[in-house]
Amino acid sequence: MAINVRVVLDQKAIAVMLAGEQGEIAADLTRRAIRVQSRARQYLSGPYAKVRTGRLRSSISYEILHSNRGLVARIGSNVSYAIYLHEGTRAHGPKSGRFLTWRDPDSGRQIFAKWVRGIRPRPFLSDALDAAR
């Protein structure tokens, strides 16, 4: 006795599940992005940075995007100095031999220097990526 089985795939439902913003993949990706965001904020509160204002920590955000490879999560900051804290800097100074000047935020005094020492990398985002696993 032969049994014939016919499988009909609902392509629309599969597309919604895989690439739709309300699908299961998007929900899982959102949960993982929130975990990375939370862990990065924890790192910025603890061993990775001395917190003055909390601006960088509060700027960590995520968004779910469509790419040619499917759904992706983009997690980061729009604060201009985030990359320097994350990647670190070398010692640097002006090219012309003049002095660098800036105002110390704690004391309000103006500071002059020929060179500024670099800062060690504090990879708060790449380290937080482990939280998504």
MDTraj code that builds the backbone (N, CA, C; nanometers):
import mdtraj as md
import numpy as np

residues = "MET ALA ILE ASN VAL ARG VAL VAL LEU ASP GLN LYS ALA ILE ALA VAL MET LEU ALA GLY GLU GLN GLY GLU ILE ALA ALA ASP LEU THR ARG ARG ALA ILE ARG VAL GLN SER ARG ALA ARG GLN TYR LEU SER GLY PRO TYR ALA LYS VAL ARG THR GLY ARG LEU ARG SER SER ILE SER TYR GLU ILE LEU HIS SER ASN ARG GLY LEU VAL ALA ARG ILE GLY SER ASN VAL SER TYR ALA ILE TYR LEU HIS GLU GLY THR ARG ALA HIS GLY PRO LYS SER GLY ARG PHE LEU THR TRP ARG ASP PRO ASP SER GLY ARG GLN ILE PHE ALA LYS TRP VAL ARG GLY ILE ARG PRO ARG PRO PHE LEU SER ASP ALA LEU ASP ALA ALA ARG".split()
xyz = np.array([
    [0.0830, -0.1161, 0.0000],
    [0.0000, 0.0000, 0.0000],
    [0.0886, 0.1240, 0.0000],
    [0.0698, 0.2085, -0.0947],
    [0.1492, 0.3302, -0.1097],
    [0.0704, 0.4490, -0.0566],
    [0.1403, 0.5321, 0.0141],
    [0.0780, 0.6530, 0.0668],
    [0.1454, 0.7726, 0.0006],
    [0.0671, 0.8577, -0.0552],
    [0.1192, 0.9797, -0.1161],
    [0.1024, 1.0956, -0.0185],
    [0.2105, 1.1655, 0.0046],
    [0.2074, 1.2815, 0.0937],
    [0.2491, 1.4028, 0.0120],
    [0.1735, 1.5051, 0.0269],
    [0.2043, 1.6294, -0.0442],
    [0.2271, 1.7392, 0.0602],
    [0.3418, 1.8041, 0.0518],
    [0.3768, 1.9103, 0.1455],
    [0.3660, 2.0421, 0.0706],
    [0.2869, 2.1320, 0.1274],
    [0.2713, 2.2639, 0.0676],
    [0.3299, 2.3656, 0.1653],
    [0.4306, 2.4384, 0.1182],
    [0.4938, 2.5400, 0.2025],
    [0.4270, 2.6744, 0.1801],
    [0.3970, 2.7399, 0.2888],
    [0.3396, 2.8738, 0.2816],
    [0.4546, 2.9729, 0.2739],
    [0.4910, 3.0125, 0.1533],
    [0.6063, 3.0990, 0.1312],
    [0.5920, 3.2338, 0.2020],
    [0.4704, 3.2839, 0.2064],
    [0.4470, 3.4126, 0.2714],
    [0.4753, 3.4030, 0.4217],
    [0.4292, 3.2956, 0.4837],
    [0.4515, 3.2761, 0.6273],
    [0.6003, 3.2549, 0.6572],
    [0.6689, 3.1843, 0.5695],
    [0.8121, 3.1624, 0.5880],
    [0.8877, 3.2945, 0.5764],
    [0.8505, 3.3763, 0.4792],
    [0.9159, 3.5066, 0.4612],
    [0.8936, 3.5957, 0.5830],
    [0.7736, 3.5947, 0.6384],
    [0.7442, 3.6752, 0.7574],
    [0.8260, 3.6252, 0.8757],
    [0.8386, 3.4933, 0.8902],
    [0.9133, 3.4360, 1.0014],
    [1.0622, 3.4701, 0.9905],
    [1.1188, 3.4630, 0.8698],
    [1.2621, 3.4825, 0.8526],
    [1.3031, 3.6289, 0.8423],
    [1.2261, 3.7068, 0.7676],
    [1.2707, 3.8427, 0.7397],
    [1.1760, 3.9503, 0.7890],
    [1.0611, 3.9128, 0.8387],
    [0.9646, 4.0120, 0.8836],
    [1.0025, 4.0719, 1.0174],
    [0.9638, 4.1945, 1.0377],
    [0.9959, 4.2635, 1.1624],
    [0.9185, 4.2080, 1.2812],
    [0.8129, 4.1338, 1.2567],
    [0.7347, 4.0729, 1.3644],
    [0.7616, 3.9240, 1.3769],
    [0.8556, 3.8722, 1.2982],
    [0.8821, 3.7282, 1.2973],
    [0.9668, 3.6825, 1.4139],
    [0.9839, 3.5501, 1.4205],
    [1.0596, 3.4895, 1.5290],
    [1.2076, 3.5258, 1.5239],
    [1.2614, 3.5366, 1.4034],
    [1.4024, 3.5718, 1.3890],
    [1.4255, 3.7141, 1.4402],
    [1.3385, 3.8053, 1.4048],
    [1.3519, 3.9441, 1.4500],
    [1.3392, 3.9522, 1.6019],
    [1.2494, 3.8743, 1.6588],
    [1.2327, 3.8753, 1.8045],
    [1.3583, 3.8239, 1.8737],
    [1.4166, 3.7167, 1.8219],
    [1.5393, 3.6625, 1.8798],
    [1.6547, 3.7613, 1.8639],
    [1.6647, 3.8219, 1.7467],
    [1.7700, 3.9196, 1.7220],
    [1.7549, 4.0408, 1.8146],
    [1.6334, 4.0836, 1.8377],
    [1.6080, 4.1955, 1.9292],
    [1.6494, 4.1603, 2.0718],
    [1.6158, 4.0399, 2.1171],
    [1.6562, 3.9965, 2.2520],
    [1.8083, 3.9970, 2.2663],
    [1.8770, 3.9490, 2.1634],
    [2.0234, 3.9446, 2.1687],
    [2.0826, 4.0855, 2.1668],
    [2.0252, 4.1733, 2.0860],
    [2.0742, 4.3118, 2.0790],
    [2.0563, 4.3821, 2.2137],
    [1.9450, 4.3576, 2.2793],
    [1.9207, 4.4179, 2.4105],
    [2.0226, 4.3656, 2.5124],
    [2.0569, 4.2361, 2.5042],
    [2.1582, 4.1811, 2.5946],
    [2.2938, 4.2477, 2.5741],
    [2.3323, 4.2659, 2.4469],
    [2.4605, 4.3313, 2.4176],
    [2.4573, 4.4760, 2.4651],
    [2.3478, 4.5460, 2.4393],
    [2.3330, 4.6848, 2.4831],
    [2.3453, 4.6943, 2.6355],
    [2.2786, 4.6075, 2.7065],
    [2.2831, 4.6099, 2.8537],
    [2.4227, 4.5814, 2.9060],
    [2.4892, 4.4809, 2.8469],
    [2.6239, 4.4472, 2.8921],
    [2.7217, 4.5606, 2.8625],
    [2.7109, 4.6246, 2.7459],
    [2.7988, 4.7378, 2.7133],
    [2.7780, 4.8508, 2.8130],
    [2.6538, 4.8772, 2.8495],
    [2.6261, 4.9815, 2.9487],
    [2.6837, 4.9448, 3.0851],
    [2.6789, 4.8161, 3.1207],
    [2.7397, 4.7720, 3.2466],
    [2.8903, 4.7939, 3.2444],
    [2.9531, 4.7597, 3.1325],
    [3.0978, 4.7796, 3.1208],
    [3.1334, 4.9269, 3.1333],
    [3.0516, 5.0135, 3.0779],
    [3.0802, 5.1565, 3.0861],
    [3.0538, 5.2122, 3.2252],
    [2.9869, 5.1374, 3.3094],
    [2.9654, 5.1792, 3.4471],
    [3.0761, 5.1294, 3.5380],
    [3.1450, 5.0242, 3.4948],
    [3.2409, 4.9603, 3.5826],
    [3.3844, 4.9740, 3.5378],
    [3.4444, 4.8620, 3.4996],
    [3.5896, 4.8587, 3.4805],
    [3.6404, 4.9297, 3.3557],
    [3.5542, 4.9680, 3.2630],
    [3.6005, 5.0214, 3.1362],
    [3.6137, 5.1727, 3.1334],
    [3.5509, 5.2440, 3.2225],
    [3.5544, 5.3899, 3.2112],
    [3.5237, 5.4551, 3.3450],
    [3.5855, 5.5692, 3.3636],
    [3.5448, 5.6563, 3.4730],
    [3.4286, 5.7385, 3.4197],
    [3.3186, 5.7356, 3.4884],
    [3.1985, 5.8026, 3.4394],
    [3.1927, 5.9441, 3.4949],
    [3.1795, 6.0400, 3.4040],
    [3.1599, 6.1787, 3.4465],
    [3.0140, 6.2188, 3.4312],
    [2.9617, 6.1995, 3.3126],
    [2.8234, 6.2425, 3.2872],
    [2.7306, 6.1262, 3.2553],
    [2.7829, 6.0144, 3.2101],
    [2.6987, 5.9021, 3.1687],
    [2.6462, 5.9164, 3.0268],
    [2.6961, 6.0163, 2.9551],
    [2.6467, 6.0416, 2.8193],
    [2.6744, 5.9247, 2.7259],
    [2.7961, 5.8717, 2.7282],
    [2.8307, 5.7594, 2.6414],
    [2.7473, 5.6372, 2.6769],
    [2.7378, 5.6092, 2.8054],
    [2.6616, 5.4921, 2.8505],
    [2.5163, 5.5003, 2.8046],
    [2.4549, 5.6156, 2.8174],
    [2.3139, 5.6279, 2.7793],
    [2.2952, 5.6357, 2.6281],
    [2.4031, 5.6588, 2.5533],
    [2.3893, 5.6685, 2.4080],
    [2.3960, 5.5326, 2.3384],
    [2.4296, 5.4263, 2.4099],
    [2.4367, 5.2942, 2.3477],
    [2.2954, 5.2530, 2.3077],
    [2.2776, 5.2276, 2.1790],
    [2.1447, 5.1910, 2.1285],
    [2.1582, 5.0826, 2.0231],
    [2.0464, 5.0286, 1.9823],
    [2.0459, 4.9250, 1.8787],
    [1.9318, 4.9524, 1.7824],
    [1.9444, 4.8945, 1.6643],
    [1.8349, 4.8953, 1.5681],
    [1.8434, 4.7684, 1.4856],
    [1.7286, 4.7200, 1.4436],
    [1.7190, 4.6011, 1.3592],
    [1.6985, 4.6491, 1.2164],
    [1.7852, 4.6034, 1.1258],
    [1.7838, 4.6496, 0.9876],
    [1.7732, 4.5324, 0.8909],
    [1.7256, 4.5623, 0.7724],
    [1.7269, 4.4651, 0.6632],
    [1.8519, 4.4882, 0.5807],
    [1.9244, 4.3818, 0.5501],
    [2.0396, 4.3925, 0.4608],
    [2.0210, 4.2891, 0.3497],
    [2.1154, 4.2858, 0.2579],
    [2.1034, 4.1867, 0.1509],
    [2.1251, 4.0448, 0.2026],
    [2.1739, 4.0309, 0.3266],
    [2.1926, 3.8995, 0.3878],
    [2.0798, 3.8640, 0.4842],
    [1.9816, 3.9508, 0.5016],
    [1.8714, 3.9258, 0.5929],
    [1.8656, 4.0319, 0.7006],
    [1.8104, 3.9964, 0.8147],
    [1.8003, 4.0893, 0.9267],
    [1.9339, 4.0979, 0.9999],
    [1.9704, 4.2173, 1.0395],
    [2.0918, 4.2389, 1.1183],
    [2.0601, 4.3369, 1.2311],
    [2.1363, 4.3270, 1.3380],
    [2.1245, 4.4221, 1.4484],
    [2.2476, 4.5109, 1.4460],
    [2.2272, 4.6412, 1.4540],
    [2.3374, 4.7371, 1.4629],
    [2.3323, 4.7975, 1.6029],
    [2.4428, 4.7829, 1.6749],
    [2.4509, 4.8294, 1.8128],
    [2.5693, 4.9241, 1.8222],
    [2.5494, 5.0406, 1.8784],
    [2.6596, 5.1353, 1.8882],
    [2.6180, 5.2635, 1.9556],
    [2.6990, 5.3664, 1.9311],
    [2.6792, 5.4961, 1.9935],
    [2.6978, 5.6047, 1.8899],
    [2.6278, 5.7146, 1.9077],
    [2.6455, 5.8302, 1.8193],
    [2.7332, 5.9374, 1.8837],
    [2.7924, 5.9070, 1.9980],
    [2.8801, 6.0013, 2.0666],
    [3.0154, 6.0004, 1.9955],
    [3.0681, 6.1176, 1.9661],
    [3.1885, 6.1286, 1.8830],
    [3.3115, 6.0624, 1.9451],
    [3.3232, 6.0578, 2.0760],
    [3.4443, 6.0038, 2.1377],
    [3.4339, 5.8546, 2.1688],
    [3.3240, 5.7913, 2.1338],
    [3.3067, 5.6491, 2.1635],
    [3.4143, 5.5641, 2.0965],
    [3.4468, 5.5939, 1.9725],
    [3.5467, 5.5151, 1.8999],
    [3.6842, 5.5265, 1.9641],
    [3.7170, 5.6442, 2.0175],
    [3.8483, 5.6639, 2.0797],
    [3.8587, 5.5860, 2.2106],
    [3.7520, 5.5807, 2.2855],
    [3.7516, 5.5026, 2.4084],
    [3.7561, 5.3536, 2.3755],
    [3.6791, 5.3116, 2.2770],
    [3.6713, 5.1706, 2.2396],
    [3.8040, 5.1202, 2.1837],
    [3.8636, 5.1941, 2.0919],
    [3.9848, 5.1491, 2.0230],
    [4.1146, 5.1965, 2.0885],
    [4.1070, 5.2996, 2.1741],
    [4.2259, 5.3558, 2.2351],
    [4.2934, 5.4551, 2.1414],
    [4.3906, 5.5282, 2.1920],
    [4.4647, 5.6249, 2.1107],
    [4.6130, 5.6157, 2.1440],
    [4.6953, 5.6609, 2.0513],
    [4.8380, 5.6744, 2.0782],
    [4.8612, 5.8137, 2.1356],
    [4.9824, 5.8368, 2.1830],
    [5.0183, 5.9725, 2.2257],
    [5.0094, 6.0622, 2.1028],
    [4.9611, 6.1826, 2.1206],
    [4.9423, 6.2706, 2.0059],
    [4.9612, 6.4161, 2.0470],
    [4.9853, 6.4971, 1.9479],
    [5.0052, 6.6388, 1.9716],
    [4.9872, 6.7160, 1.8428],
    [5.0030, 6.8469, 1.8477],
    [4.9847, 6.9273, 1.7264],
    [5.1000, 6.9053, 1.6288],
    [5.0723, 6.9161, 1.5008],
    [5.1734, 6.8958, 1.3980],
    [5.2689, 7.0146, 1.3867],
    [5.2258, 7.1315, 1.4238],
    [5.3057, 7.2518, 1.4027],
    [5.4035, 7.2814, 1.5159],
    [5.4062, 7.2010, 1.6212],
    [5.4949, 7.2274, 1.7331],
    [5.4360, 7.3223, 1.8357],
    [5.3145, 7.3698, 1.8130],
    [5.2481, 7.4563, 1.9111],
    [5.1994, 7.3730, 2.0286],
    [5.1388, 7.4425, 2.1213],
    [5.0820, 7.3740, 2.2367],
    [4.9361, 7.3390, 2.2107],
    [4.8933, 7.2266, 2.2657],
    [4.7511, 7.1949, 2.2710],
    [4.6932, 7.2670, 2.3915],
    [4.5745, 7.3191, 2.3783],
    [4.5100, 7.3825, 2.4939],
    [4.3682, 7.3296, 2.5065],
    [4.3261, 7.3122, 2.6275],
    [4.1877, 7.2768, 2.6558],
    [4.1559, 7.3124, 2.7991],
    [4.0295, 7.3149, 2.8308],
    [3.9865, 7.3506, 2.9654],
    [3.9565, 7.2226, 3.0426],
    [4.0182, 7.2112, 3.1603],
    [3.9950, 7.0954, 3.2462],
    [3.8510, 7.1001, 3.2977],
    [3.7719, 6.9952, 3.2713],
    [3.6316, 6.9996, 3.3137],
    [3.6131, 6.9973, 3.4653],
    [3.7112, 6.9438, 3.5384],
    [3.6974, 6.9367, 3.6839],
    [3.7324, 7.0689, 3.7527],
    [3.8465, 7.1262, 3.7143],
    [3.8913, 7.2472, 3.7831],
    [3.8537, 7.3757, 3.7089],
    [3.8286, 7.3655, 3.5785],
    [3.7973, 7.4841, 3.5000],
    [3.9209, 7.5585, 3.4523],
    [4.0405, 7.5102, 3.4893],
    [4.1647, 7.5758, 3.4479],
    [4.1980, 7.5417, 3.3036],
    [4.2683, 7.6327, 3.2360],
    [4.3141, 7.6061, 3.1013],
    [4.4471, 7.5310, 3.1102],
    [4.4611, 7.4264, 3.0284],
    [4.5786, 7.3409, 3.0328],
    [4.6520, 7.3520, 2.8997],
    [4.7857, 7.3585, 2.9071],
    [4.8712, 7.3635, 2.7888],
    [4.9583, 7.2389, 2.7877],
    [4.9735, 7.1784, 2.6715],
    [5.0595, 7.0604, 2.6616],
    [5.1138, 7.0482, 2.5208],
    [5.2350, 6.9918, 2.5104],
    [5.2912, 6.9629, 2.3783],
    [5.2417, 6.8271, 2.3299],
    [5.2257, 6.7342, 2.4189],
    [5.1794, 6.5999, 2.3841],
    [5.0760, 6.5541, 2.4851],
    [4.9857, 6.4750, 2.4393],
    [4.8862, 6.4132, 2.5257],
    [4.9101, 6.2629, 2.5182],
    [4.9222, 6.1994, 2.6325],
    [4.9441, 6.0546, 2.6288],
    [4.8180, 5.9859, 2.5785],
    [4.8374, 5.8731, 2.5185],
    [4.7236, 5.7982, 2.4653],
    [4.6459, 5.7282, 2.5755],
    [4.5368, 5.6674, 2.5369],
    [4.4581, 5.5884, 2.6328],
    [4.4517, 5.4448, 2.5832],
    [4.4468, 5.3531, 2.6764],
    [4.4395, 5.2120, 2.6389],
    [4.2998, 5.1802, 2.5866],
    [4.2891, 5.0834, 2.4986],
    [4.1570, 5.0469, 2.4461],
    [4.0661, 4.9925, 2.5560],
    [3.9402, 5.0260, 2.5467],
    [3.8371, 4.9724, 2.6361],
    [3.7233, 4.9214, 2.5464],
    [3.7378, 4.8025, 2.4922],
    [3.6432, 4.7528, 2.3908],
    [3.5096, 4.7078, 2.4511],
    [3.4342, 4.8038, 2.4991],
    [3.3089, 4.7738, 2.5681],
    [3.2065, 4.7071, 2.4772],
    [3.2032, 4.7417, 2.3484],
    [3.1053, 4.6798, 2.2580],
    [3.1474, 4.5408, 2.2144],
    [3.2712, 4.5240, 2.1711],
    [3.3120, 4.3911, 2.1257],
    [3.3143, 4.2924, 2.2415],
    [3.3496, 4.3369, 2.3613],
    [3.3440, 4.2476, 2.4766],
    [3.1994, 4.2137, 2.5131],
    [3.1099, 4.3087, 2.4948],
    [2.9691, 4.2844, 2.5271],
    [2.9027, 4.1906, 2.4275],
    [2.9633, 4.1726, 2.3121],
    [2.9046, 4.0851, 2.2099],
    [2.8914, 3.9421, 2.2585],
    [2.9766, 3.9010, 2.3514],
    [2.9658, 3.7661, 2.4077],
    [2.8321, 3.7449, 2.4766],
    [2.7688, 3.8516, 2.5216],
    [2.6396, 3.8410, 2.5893],
    [2.5296, 3.7926, 2.4962],
    [2.5503, 3.8064, 2.3665],
    [2.4480, 3.7662, 2.2710],
    [2.4488, 3.6157, 2.2460],
    [2.5520, 3.5505, 2.2881],
    [2.5628, 3.4057, 2.2612],
    [2.4899, 3.3228, 2.3615],
])
top = md.Topology()
chain = top.add_chain()
for i, resn in enumerate(residues, 1):
    res = top.add_residue(resn, chain, resSeq=i)
    for name in ("N", "CA", "C"):
        top.add_atom(name, md.element.get_by_symbol(name[0]), res)
traj = md.Trajectory(xyz[None], top)
